[in-house]
Amino acid sequence: MTRILIYETDCREAVHLSQFLQASGFAVATVTTARQAVSFAREYDFEFFLVNLDDPGETGYTTVAEIKCRPRSANVGVIGFVPQVNARGAAEEAGCDAVLVRPFNHEQVLRKVTELLERSRNSITCIHPMETTATNPSFGSLADSLCEGVRWLETRMPDLGEQGPVAIESMRDASTSLRERLAADQVTPGQDLPDSVRDRQVRHDFRNLLAAVNGFAEILLLEDDLKEDIQERLRTVKKESREFCNMLDNIRDSAA
């Protein structure tokens, strides 16, 4: 039986959606806080997370990023509920596999869950290889630089504020996983791209990891009285994360 976790701040809606999905044959648990959602993701196995992103503090976005960077839940499907269409991009960047714009009904949620389940059962298709150029950074070099940046930030933990330990742990897990996935790849100018980035599902996984690094860097940048060298390193980490995503997008666009 497919297990779903609902993170919905509206208790009444959480109950109604849970009852509907249970009646449709799913095992469902509900939580109403970000802390509960992350705790459940850490301790239990779910196939899907349904996350309310309609939160002024953007708690839902950071929750998705943290869920996606955890080894236990990195490959779990996440459907984000957003208040308006222009929030779709931020939801996808945070790591959502699909987005539903309010208002929607329970049947739409069920169709989206079913669609993603069917997609996961299908074999992953790979795009045709492209050439890389010597003038552009490689995926491996960017992953190395991200890991180095996070390690440097870890040495400055006392200066990172109360969010530092959780943020650095999550950034370290995500950047290390990214580097390990690329460890066996050889990128030579004029030759095929690494197998990892030719596989669109792996590229999607990479975006989830990068969203975790970028998201927690943004959280740390909100700290008051952050030293200038730390701010600069965090901005560099964010820039490299975006650059990596742009390279992935170029592959996707060329294959379209």
N, C-alpha and C positions, 0 to 999 in steps of 0.2 A: 504494500500500500504506500502510495506517495505521501511523504510527510512535508507539511507546509507550516512555516512560522509566519504569523501576521504581526507586524509592528504597526499599530494604529493608535494614535493618541486619543481618538474619539472612542470611548469605551462601548457606546451603543453600537456604533458601526462595526467595531471589532467583533462583537458578539453576533451580530446579524450575518456578517460575512463568514465567520467561522461556522455558524450553523448551516449556511448554504453550502459551503465546500464540504462539510462533513456529510451532508445529505447526498452530495455528488460523488462520494466514495473516497475522500481524502482523510488522512489523519491530520488534525490541525491543532496547533497551540497558538495562543495569543499573548502578546506583551504590549504594554502601553508606554514604556520608557526606553530610551536608547541604551541605558545600562543593562536592562533586562535582555534586550535584543542581542547585544554583544556577548553577554554571559551565556545565553542559550546557544548561540553560534559556536561558542568555544566548547561547550559541554555535550551537545547533542548533534545527531546527524539529521539534516533536513535536505530535501531535494529542491525546495523553493523557499524564498523569503518574499513576502509582500510588504513593502515599506512605504509608510506615509512620509512624503517629502514636503508636505505643506506645513513648514515650521519656520517662523521668523528667524530662529537661531541657526537654521540649516543643520540641525541635529541629524536629520535623516540622511543627509548627504555624507556626513562624516561617518555615520553608522555603516552605510553601504561600503564606503572605502575600507573601514576597519574589518568588516565581515569578509570582504574579498581578499584581503591580504593575509588572512589566517589560513594555514595549511588545511585545516579541517573543513573549511567552508569556501575555499578559493574557487571551486568549480560549481558551487551552488547557483542555481538560477535566481536572479533578483528582478522583480517587477516593481518599479517605483510608481507611486501615485503622486502626481504633480497638480498644482492648482491652476496652471495655465500653460498654453502651448509653448511660450518662450522659455519655460523652465525645462523643456525636454533635453536640450543640449547639456545643461549642467548635470542632469540626472544620468545621462549616458556617460559623461566624463567621470562621474563618481563611481561608475561600474555597473549600472543597471543594464540588464540584458533586454529589457523591454520597458515601455513607459505607457501609462494610462493617464489621460488628462481628465480631471474632474469637470463636470459630473459624469459618472459612468455607472452602469448597473452591474449586479453580480454576475449576470450571464456573460458580460464582456470580460470580466476577470477570469471566469472559467474558460472562455475561448482562448484567452492569451496563455493561460497555464497549459492548456492542451496543445496549443501551437508550439510552445517551447519544448514540451515533452516530446512531441513528434519530431521536432528538429534535432533534438539530442540523440534520437534513435537512428537518424539517418547518418550515413557515412560522411565524413568531412572531405570536401573536395579541395584540391590545391590549385593555385593559379599558376600560370606559366611563369618561368623564371625571367627576371629582368637583369639588366646589367647595372652594376654599381660603378661609381666613378671615384677616382683617387682623391678628388677635391672634397668629397663629403665625408663626414665622420662615419665610422662603421657602427653597427649596432653594438658590437662587443666593446668598442672603446667608450661609447656612451654609458653602457652598463657598468664598466669599470669605474668611470668617473663618478657615477651616482653612488656606487658602493663606497668609494673613497670619501666623497662628501659627507655621507651619513656617518662613516667612522670618525671623521673629524668632528662632526657635531656631537657625537657620543662623548668625546673627550671634554666637551664644554657643558656637560649635563647640568652642573650646578647653576649655570647661567641661563638655563632654558625655561625656568619657571615651573609651575606645578604640572603643566601638561607635558613637560619634557620626557619623563620616563615612558609613558604610554606611547607618545608620538614617536620617539626614537626607536622603541622596540618594534613598532609596526613598520616604520620606514626601513629598518634594518632587515626585517623578515622579507619585505617586498623586494628590496633591491638585491638581496642575496639570492632570492628565488629567481629573479630576472637573470642575474649573472650565471647561475647554475644551469638555467635552461639554454643559455647560449654557449656554455663552456665548450661543447664539442664542435661548435660551428667554426668553419674557416671562411673568412670573407676575403676574397681576392679581387682586386679591380678587374672588371671585364669578364668575370666569371659569374656563375649562378649565385643567386642569393642563398643564404642559409636556409636549410629545410624548415627551421622553426618559423621564419617569417613568411615562408611561402604558404604555410598552412593557416587558413583564415581563422580557425578556432584558436590556434595558439596566439595569433596576433590579437585576438579578442582578450585572451588571458593576459597577455602582456599589457594591454590597455588598463585592465583592472589593477595590476600591480603598480603601474605608473600612476594611476589615479590615487592609490593609497599614498605613494611617496609625495605627490603633488599636494594632496589634500592635507596631510599632516604638516607639511612645510607651511601651508597657508595658516593653519591653526597656530603654529609656533610664532609666525610673524605678527600675530595679534597680541602677543605678550608685551606688556609695558616695559620700557627701559631696557629693551634688548640691545646688546652691544652691536656696534656697527659691523664688525667683522663677522659676527654670527648672522646678522641680517643679510649681508652680502653672500655668505655661503648658502643660506636658505634660498635666496633669489636665484643663485646659480643652479641649485638642485631643481627648482621649479622650471627654469629655462631648459635644462637638459631633459627633463621629463617631457616638456612640450615638444622639444626637438625630436625626441624618440618617437612620440605619437605622430608628429608630422611625417616622419619617414615611413611609418606604418600606413598612414593615410595615402601617401603617394603610391604605395604598392597597390592599395585597394582601388584608387582612382584609375591607375593604369590598367588594372585588370577588368575594369567595368566595361 
